[in-house]
Amino acid sequence: MAKAASPPALPTDAELEILTVLWNRGPSTVRDVHDEINRHKTAQYTTVLKTLQIMTSKGLVRRDEEQRAHVYAATRPREWTQRQLAGDLLQRAFGGSARSLLVGALSASKASRAELAEIRKLIEEYERKENQ
């Protein structure tokens, strides 16, 4: 009996930075990713290449080798990865308490009235789904 594939590992900070480029730009070459990262900080091309190779082996990205320059794409959408990271943080730092996570997030930076209204709306939608 074949074992189900395990989900990709959680990305490191450097890998998350590369994933963000791929989510924003879509499938990209190493040069594209390197140039985008260099817009806001210095990064070595070889470091970006090596990180993408590691990410490929971890299942975070896939590589299209049909063209001369390999093109990389994220294997999972941004929202999926954010849910995994939030769930991991929820368990590791907040003992599984969604309340503590929310209080921590809200006290870490001031939320605007619009953000608070959106949070209330999301909670109401979640409660409606739970009660169905």
N, C-alpha and C positions, 0 to 999 in steps of 0.2 A: 504494500500500500504506500503510495507516494505521500511524502510529508508536505503540508501546505507551506508555501514560501512565507518566511517571516517578513514583517514589514521592514523597510529600510531603517537603519540606525538613526538616532537623533543627530542632527548636524551640530558640529562645533561652531563657534562664532565665525571663524574664517569661512567655513562651508556655508553657513547661513548668508554671509555676505555675497558669496558667489551665487547661491540659489536666488537671492533677491535680484541680482543682475539678470539671471535667466528668466525669472518670472516677469520682469519688466520688459526685457528685450525679446523674449522668445528664444528659440534655439540659436546658439551663438558659437563662434569659434573661440579658441583660447585667446587670440589677439583681441577680439571684441570684448571679452570679459576683462582681460587685463587693462585695456584702454579705459573701460568704464570705471573700474576700481581706481585707476590712477587719476581720475578726475578729482577725487577727494582725499586720496592718500597714496603714498609711494608703495608700490608693490613690484616685486620682481616677476618677470614673465615666467621664469622657470618655477617659481613658487606657485603661481596660479596653475600652471600646467600640472605640476605634481599633485596639487590639491584636487584638481579635477580627476586625475587618474585614481586617487584614493577614493574620491566620491563615487566613481564608477564602480569600483570594487565593493563599496558599501551599499550600492543600489540606490544612491541618492540622485544620480544622473545617469543618462544613457548617452552613448557616443555613436554617432552616425559616421561610419568610416567610408562611405561611398565617394565622397569628394576628397580632393587632395588635402584640404585643411579639414580636420575632424570637427564636426559640429556636435555640441553638447546641449542636452535639454534636461530639465528637471523631470524626474519620474513621477512626482506627485505634485498636485496643485498647492499653491501657497496656503490655502485654508486648511487643507489636510495636515500640513506640517505645523501650522500654528496650533491646531487642536492637539497634536501629539506633544508639542513643547509645553502648552498650557497644562495638559494632563500630567506630564512629568513634573513640572514645577509645583502643581497642586499637591501631588503626593509627597515630593521630596521636601518642600519648604513649608507647606501649610497643613501637613498631616491629613490631606484629603478634604479639608474644610473650604468649600467654595466661598463661604462668608469671609473667612480670614484672607483668602486670596483677593477678594473684591475690596475689602477694607485696606489691605496692603497696597493694592494698585491705586486706589483713590487717594490714599495719603502720600503716595510717592510723588504724584504730580497733580496739580489742580485741574479738575475736569471742568469744561465749560458747561453752561446751562444746556446747550444743545446736546452735548455728550451725555449728560445726566438724563435728559429726556429720552435719548435713544436707548440708554441702559434700562430705564423703566419700561420702555416699549418692548425691548427684547425679553425682559423678565416676564412681562404679561403674556407675550406670545409663547414663551416656554411653558408657563403655567397652563395656558389653554391646551397646548399639545399634551401635557402630562395628564390633564383631566379628561381627555377623550378616550 
